[in-house]
Amino acid sequence: MTQNTSPLRALLNVEASAPVPKLCNARTLDAPENSAIRDIWLLPPDNPKLHAGRKVAVIATDGVEEIELNTVLHYFRPRSAQVAAFIHAINDLLVAA
Protein backbone atom coordinates (compact mmCIF):
# COMPACT_ATOMS: atom_id res chain seq x y z
CA MET A 1 0.00 0.00 0.00
CA THR A 2 1.47 3.36 -1.02
CA GLN A 3 0.94 6.44 1.06
CA ASN A 4 0.28 9.77 -0.61
CA THR A 5 2.04 12.78 0.85
CA SER A 6 0.91 16.27 0.05
CA PRO A 7 3.48 18.54 -1.62
CA LEU A 8 3.25 20.92 1.36
CA ARG A 9 3.99 18.12 3.86
CA ALA A 10 6.93 16.94 1.74
CA LEU A 11 8.34 20.48 1.67
CA LEU A 12 7.94 20.90 5.41
CA ASN A 13 9.67 17.57 6.03
CA VAL A 14 12.65 18.66 3.95
CA GLU A 15 12.87 22.15 5.47
CA ALA A 16 12.66 20.78 8.99
CA SER A 17 15.78 18.66 8.54
CA ALA A 18 19.23 20.24 8.47
CA PRO A 19 20.88 19.92 5.03
CA VAL A 20 24.31 19.45 6.64
CA PRO A 21 25.32 18.63 10.18
CA LYS A 22 26.23 21.61 12.34
CA LEU A 23 29.87 21.66 13.40
CA CYS A 24 30.76 22.07 17.05
CA ASN A 25 33.18 25.01 17.37
CA ALA A 26 34.61 23.73 20.66
CA ARG A 27 35.47 20.37 19.11
CA THR A 28 36.94 22.09 16.07
CA LEU A 29 39.20 24.24 18.23
CA ASP A 30 40.12 21.31 20.48
CA ALA A 31 41.49 19.19 17.62
CA PRO A 32 45.31 19.00 17.74
CA GLU A 33 45.67 19.96 14.07
CA ASN A 34 43.86 23.25 14.77
CA SER A 35 46.30 24.56 17.39
CA ALA A 36 47.10 27.69 15.35
CA ILE A 37 43.39 28.56 15.12
CA ARG A 38 42.95 27.90 18.84
CA ASP A 39 45.85 30.26 19.59
CA ILE A 40 44.16 33.04 17.60
CA TRP A 41 41.11 32.72 19.85
CA LEU A 42 42.80 32.17 23.21
CA LEU A 43 46.08 34.09 23.19
CA PRO A 44 46.51 37.86 23.01
CA PRO A 45 48.37 39.08 19.91
CA ASP A 46 52.15 39.36 20.20
CA ASN A 47 52.03 42.69 18.36
CA PRO A 48 48.67 44.52 18.74
CA LYS A 49 49.75 47.13 16.13
CA LEU A 50 50.90 44.57 13.53
CA HIS A 51 48.24 45.57 10.97
CA ALA A 52 47.68 49.18 12.03
CA GLY A 53 46.56 51.33 9.10
CA ARG A 54 45.60 48.36 6.96
CA LYS A 55 42.11 47.74 5.63
CA VAL A 56 40.89 44.16 5.31
CA ALA A 57 37.94 42.87 3.30
CA VAL A 58 36.65 39.38 3.97
CA ILE A 59 35.03 37.71 0.97
CA ALA A 60 33.14 34.47 1.46
CA THR A 61 31.08 32.19 -0.75
CA ASP A 62 28.19 29.86 -0.07
CA GLY A 63 29.04 27.09 2.36
CA VAL A 64 31.52 28.95 4.54
CA GLU A 65 31.36 28.05 8.23
CA GLU A 66 30.77 30.70 10.86
CA ILE A 67 33.99 29.87 12.70
CA GLU A 68 36.00 30.32 9.48
CA LEU A 69 34.74 33.88 9.09
CA ASN A 70 34.91 34.82 12.75
CA THR A 71 38.46 33.50 13.13
CA VAL A 72 39.69 35.78 10.34
CA LEU A 73 37.94 38.78 11.89
CA HIS A 74 39.17 37.81 15.36
CA TYR A 75 42.74 37.67 14.03
CA PHE A 76 42.81 41.06 12.31
CA ARG A 77 40.77 43.27 14.65
CA PRO A 78 42.96 42.81 17.78
CA ARG A 79 45.97 43.59 15.61
CA SER A 80 44.57 47.05 14.75
CA ALA A 81 43.38 46.28 11.22
CA GLN A 82 40.32 48.12 10.00
CA VAL A 83 37.86 45.60 8.61
CA ALA A 84 36.41 47.83 5.92
CA ALA A 85 33.70 45.48 4.62
CA PHE A 86 32.37 42.02 5.10
CA ILE A 87 31.30 40.73 1.71
CA HIS A 88 29.45 37.53 0.95
CA ALA A 89 28.13 35.97 -2.24
CA ILE A 90 24.42 35.41 -2.85
CA ASN A 91 23.35 34.13 -6.25
CA ASP A 92 26.62 35.26 -7.86
CA LEU A 93 25.96 38.85 -6.73
CA LEU A 94 28.39 40.38 -4.24
CA VAL A 95 26.54 42.22 -1.51
CA ALA A 96 28.18 44.24 1.26
CA ALA A 97 26.84 43.42 4.69
DAQUIDA-V160530 format. One line per field, one symbol per residue. ss: DSSP state (H for helix, E for strand, - for the rest). Layout:
ss->???
//
This chain:
ss->------HHHHHHHHHH--------HHHHHH-HHHHHHHHHHH------------EEEEEE-----HHHHHHHHHHHH----EEEEEEEEE--EEEE-
//
